[in-house]
Amino acid sequence: MNAKNRPWRLGLSIVSAGLLTLSHAPWSIPGLGVVALVPLMVAFSDCSARERFLYGWLCGTLWSLFFVGIWLGPATLGALDIGVVGAAAVALLATQIFGGFHLALFGLVLSRRKRGPLAIAALWVGIEALRSPAFGGIPWGLLGHTVSAQPVWIQLASVAGVAGVSFWLAAVNAAFADIVIAGRFRPARVVPVMSLVAATFLFGSWRLSGGPVASAMDVQVVSSDWRTLGPDDSQPLLDRLVEETLAVRIDAELAVWPEGSARFLPTAAPSLAHQIFELAAARDLDLVFGGPRLERGMLYNAVYRVSARPGDVVATRDKRRLVPMAEAPWSGLPAGVTGFSSGHVAEPLPILAGARQLGVLVCYEALFPDLAVGLEVDVLVNPTNDVRVGYGAEQQAAMAVFRAVENGIPLLRVANVGPTLAVDAFGRVTHRMRGWRSEVWPIGSRGPTPPFAAISAWLPRRFAGDGPLSLMCLGYALYVGLGRSWRSK
């Protein structure tokens, strides 16, 4: 390739990085997701593999630097005792795994052989499936997440999960790039993609045509804005949560507090636990809140359910998927305990004597489709503590919306510091707040089980969240990437 062409190709790579950044939360500018990759794909045209690798790496690194690097560095510094250099190294590694490596590999497998938009989309989704298990599994910032705030487009997730939404977005980008590169409209390549877009819009409109979902239960939602994490916070934080809960006198069946609302072990601090029991009895409701749990020398990041009658803890669920490296409890641990352990129980959390069932996804567990698939519950509850993650909280909230669509189950995200929101079974955000607020929200009923949940329930648990489309695209990407070396032997 002529060296004179390199500056504008580098410029196009940078433009794609900016578009990808602005298409995701917290910006979520509508429409950018369908064109964000177009400049990069144009830059790839008629390039060597090495040059495509370079342009992809540049685009991915810059995008992920602004998407996750800016807030992940300070979050790591606050969570781990590794110093500024160590935190910067972790953030830099994340930019490579989530962006640099991802887009560099995408450029590498796109050979000079002209592939149609659907084949390019399959490669994109396959590479997303390949990098999602990074850091123990963080499917963060997938292309499909760029349209999380546009319910009509994310209905495709009810059939094919986030991978299905990423697929059609990548296909549209590839079709637009084909028009720019060719300088003309080629129906054989573009019409199938435009048909896919039209079908996706019609399908989404049909699913949403029923209007708002009828209310199934009233839940008192208490969001908080407590910025410290020490054990000395136990009493003042609890007092404030109790005050906020008592300030609302509207009847509710259930109250939910954020993750980590209890900074104490209920068994080791009976006076503080009794304060919670009295609150449940005074409001005559079930109370769900997050806090630590100690059993047989193992400490768990748990969710408790307290019942007004008998005024005691009647059920708990432990966090199963811990944040890699950063899942650390408060200081001053019990003797012999060094950190949180992973829970193993996935059964629903019963409330109101079993009349309702809650599916618990603690904090970033809401990113993982496999943890929600197959749960026979009325509501997915996502207590979370976003005190360290900056605008990463908005990104996590946007990704959690897909769990509602994939399973046809409403989702309630209750946060400390970050956004608290209610999502109906079709992915529409019906209520939203943040900071110290306490409100009673009507939570809609669950819908029929979508095809994605029904099919994924038959897959092995390890692959249940990926769905058939993601697995097929991964196989195709591996075939394209490795096929040449296999055939040359």
N, C-alpha and C positions, 0 to 999 in steps of 0.2 A: 504494500500500500504506500502511496506517495506520502512522504513525511509532512507535506504541507496540509494534508487532511487531518492530521492528528489533533491540532488545537480545537477545531470545531467538534470533533468526536469526543474529546475530553469535556468540552463545554456541554454537549448533549448529555453526557453521563452525569454531570453535576446538576443539570436541570431535572433529570429523572430523580435524583436524590432529594431535591427540594419538593417535587411533586409527591413523592412517596411519603415524606415527612408530613406535609400538610394534609394528605388524604386520611391519615390515621388520627385517632384521638391524641391529645385533647382538641386538635383543630377540626378534624373531620369535615373538611370542606367538601360539600356534595359535588359529585361529578369527576373529581380528580382521580378516583380509583380506576376509571375506564381509560385514562390516557397517561397515567403516571409512568408506565414502562415504555411508552412509544418512543421518546427520545433515545433511550438506551438501546432499544431494538434497532433503531435507525443507525445508531453509532456502530452496532455490531455488523452491519451489512458490508460484505466484501472485505472482511478483515481476517487476519490469521487467528489461529486459536490463542496464541500468546496475547495478541492485542485485545481479543474479546475478553480474555481472563482479566487483563489489566483494567479495561473499562468497567467490567462488572464489579471488580474489587473496589474500584474508586467510588462507584455509585453506592454500593452496599455499605461501605465503611462510613461514608458521609451521612447516608440516611440513618443508619443505626446509631451513629454518634449523637445525632440530635434526637432520635426516637427513644433510645434507652440510655446511652452513655452519660448524658448530662445529669440525669437523676440517679442512675445506678451507682456512680462514683460516690456521691455523698451518702447514699443509703448503705453502701458497703462499709464506708468509713465509720458510720454510726453503729453498724451491727457487729463488725469484726475488729479485733485489736491487731490490725496489720499496717497501720500508718497510711499516710497519704499516698506514698509510692505503691504500696500493695493494693489500695483501693483503686488507684488509677489503672493498675495492671489488670485487675478484675474487670473493670469497665471496658478497657481496650480489648480484652479477650472476648467479652460479650459482643462488642461491635463486629468482631470477625466472625463469630459463630452465627449470629442472627442476620448479619448483613453482608459483610465482606466475603466470607466463604460462600454464602448462599448465592449471591449474584455472580461471583467469579465462576463458580461451578456451572451456573446457568449459561454463562457466556461460553464456557469451555465445551459443553455438550451440544451447543448450537453450531453444528458444522456449517461449512459453506453450502452444503446441499440445502436447497430451498425446501423448507418444511411448511406445511399449511398451518393456519392458526390453531386448529384443534390439536395437532401434534405438538405444537409449541406449548399450548396450555397444559397438555399432559406432562410434558417435561417440567414445567414450572411446579405443578402440584406434586409431582414425584420428588422434586428436590425439597419442597416444603416438608413432605413426609419424612425425608431423610434427615433434615436438620432439627425437626421438632423434638426428638429425644435428647438434645444437647443439655448439658448440666443436669442430667438425671430426668429431663423431660420438662421443657418449657415451650409449648407451642405459642410463642409470643409474636405478635405483629405479622400474622399471615395476611395475604392479600385480601382475602374475604372479609377481614375485620374492618376494612376501609369503608364498608357500607353498613356497619352495624346500626347506624342511626336512621337508616332508610328501610323500614319494615317490608316494603313491597319486594325489594331485591333479596332480602335474606330468607324469604320463604323457601328458597331452593335448599336451604340447610335441613328442612324437614325431610327431604328425600336423600340428599347426598352429604349432609354435614357442611362444615366450613369449607372442606375441600371442593364441594360442588360450586360454592360461591366463588372461591379462588379460581376455579377452572374457567367459568364463563368470563370473569374479569380479565384473566390472562388471554383468553381467546379474543376478546374484543380489542385489547391492546395490540395483539399480534395482527389483527385485521386492519386496524388503523395504520400500524407501522408498514404493512404491506402496501397500502395505498400510497403512503408517503414515499417509500422506496421506489415503487414502480412508476410513480407519477401519473397513475391512472387507476380507475376502478376496475378490478378483475372479479367479475361475478362468481366465477367458480370457487374462489377463495373466500370472498366476503359474504356472499348470500347465506351460506350455512351458519355463519357466526351471527349475522343479523337475525336470522330465524331463531337462533338460540336465545338471543336477547329478547325478542318479541315473546317467545314462549315463556321465558322466565318472568317477564312483566305480567303477562296474562295469568300465569299460575299464581303469582303473588297477589294480584288483584282479586282473583277468585277466592283465595284463602282468607283474605282480609275483608271480603264483602259482607261477612256476617255482622260487622260492627263490633262494638265493645263486648267483652266477655262478661257474663253475669257474675255478680259477687258471690263468693262461696263462704267467706269468713271475714271478720273484721280483726285487724291486727294493730296493736299499738306499737309503733316503731320509734325507737329512741336512738337517735344518732348523737355522737359525742365529738368533742374536739380537745381531747386531752393529749398534750404534746410530750409528756415525759413517760418513762417506762420503769421507774424505780419502785422498790417494795414499799417505800414510805407513802406512795400514792394510794395505797389500799383504802384507807378510811375516807379521805376527801373525795376520791373518785366515786366510791360507792355512794356517799352522801349525795353527790350531785346527780348521779343516775336515779336514785330513789326520788329525789326532789323533782326531776324532770318527769318521771313516770307518774307521780301523784298530781302533777300540775294539770294533767288532762283527765277530765272526769267523764269522758264519753265511754260507754261500755265497749269492751272488746273481749274476744275469746282468748287472746294470746298477746303477750308482750315480748319483744325481742330486743336485746342489747347487742352491741358489737363484740367481736372477738377480743379476748383479754380484758373484759370489763371487770372481772375479779382478779386482783393482783395478789391473791392469797389462796391457800389450800383450804377449802371449806371444812375439811376434817381437822385441820390444825388451828383454825380461827373460828370457833363456834359462835362467838358474839357477832362477827361480821356475817356469817352464814345465817344466823337467826334474823338479822336485819332484812335479808332477802326473803326469808320465809314469811316474815310478818307483812312485807309488801305484797306478796302474792295473795295472802289471805285477805288483806285490806282491800285489794282491787278485785278479788275473787276471779283470778285468771291464772293461766299457766304462764310461767316466765322462762324464757330461753336466753341463756347468756354464755359467754366464753370465759374460760379460766383454766388454770392448771389442775391436773388430777394425778395423784400419786397412788400407784398400786404395785406391790411387791418390789419396791425399789426402783420402779420405772416411772418416769415423769411423762405425762402426755399433755398436749395442747388440746383441751377438750371443750365440748359444748354440753352444758347442763340443762336439764329440764326440771323446774321446780313447780309443783302443783299446789294450788290453794288448799286442797285437801288431799293428803294429810299434812301439808305444810312442810314438805321435805323434798330432797332430791329423789326423783323417781326414775330418772333415766339419764344416761350420758352417752356421748359419742366422741371418739377420739379422732384427731386429725390423722389421716392416713398418708398423705403425701406432703412431706415437709419441704420448706424452701431450702434449696441446696446451699450449704455453708452458712446461711444466715438465720436458721431457725434456732434462736437462742432465747431462753427464758429470762426472767428478771434476775438481778444479782442476789446473792445470799441463798443459794440452793440448799435443800436438805442434804445432810451428810451422805456422801457416796453417790450423789446424783450429779452428772456432768452436763446434761442437756435433755432435750425432748426426744422421745422415742416415737416411732411410727405406730399408729393404731392399725387394727386389722378388721374391725367390725364395720360392715357396710349397711346393716339393716336400718330401716327408717326409725325416726324418733317419734314415738307415739305421744299425742297430746289429747287432752279432754277424754281420758279413759279409753283411748283407742279410736275415738270418733274421727280424728284427723291423723294424718301421717306426714311427718316432715322428712324430707331428704336433706341431709346436712352436708354442705360443701364449705369447709373452713378456709377462709382467705383465698389463696391462689389455687386451691383445688377446683375452683369454678372454671379454670382454664382447660380442664381435662374432660373431654367428652365421655371417656370410659367410666369415670366415677359417677356419672349421672345416668348412664344407660341402664335400663332394666329396673330402676327404682319405681316401685308401685306406691307413689306418694301423691299427696294433694298439693304440696308446695315445696319448691327447692329453696332452702334458707341458706344464705351465704354471709355469715358474720365475718367481718374482716377488720384488721387494724392497719391503716394506711399511713401511720405516723411518719415513716421514713422514706416513702417512695415518691414523694412529690407528685408531678403530673402522671407518673406511672399508675396512680390510682384510677385516673380517668381511662387509661388504656385497659386496665384490668376489668373495669366495669363494662366497657364496650365489648370485650371478649366474652364476659359472662352472659350477655344477652343471648348468645347462640345456644346455650344449654336449654333455655326455655323453648326455642323453636325446634331443636332436635328432638326433644322429648314430649312436646305438647303439655308442658307443666309450667305454671307461673313461677317466677323466681323473685325472691326478696333479698336484696343485698343491704345489709345493715353495717355501716362503717363508722369507725373512729377516724376523724380528720377527712377522709375521702368522701366521695359521693354515695349517698344512700338512695336506693331506688327500688321501685316495684315494676316488674316486667310481666306482662300477661303471657298466655301460652303461645302467642304468635309473635313475640319479640317486641311488642310495643311498650315503651316506657310510659306507664300511667301516672306515676308519682315520682318526685325527685326532691331531695333536700340535702343539706350538709351543715356541719357545725352542730351546736347544741340546739337540737329541736326534738320535739315529741309530738307525734301526730297519730291519729287512728286512720288507717288506710283500708279500704275494701280490697281484698285480694280475690281475683277472679278464679273461676273453677278451671280444672285441667281439661284439655281437649282430648280427642281420640289419639291413640298412639300413632305418631307419624311413621312412615316407612323406614326412615333412618334408624329410629330406636328399635323398631321391630326386627329389622335385618341385623343390626349390630348386636342385638341380644344373643344371636346364634353364633357369633364369632367368639373365638377365645378371648378371654378378658384382656390380654395384652394388646389385641388388635381391635377391640370393640369400639374404641373411640375414633379409629381411623376411617372405618367404613370401607365398603368394597371399592368405591371410586379411587380413594386415596391409595389403597394397596395396589390397584391395577396401574395407576400412574407411576407409583414407585417402581414397579416391575418394568414398566416401559422405559423410565429414566435410566435404570440400571442396565437394561438391554442396549440402549443407545450409547451410554457412557462406556460400557465394557465390551460391547459386541465387537468392536473393531479389533481389539486385542485378542479376543477369543477366535475370531475368524482368521486372523493372521497366522495362527499356530498350525 
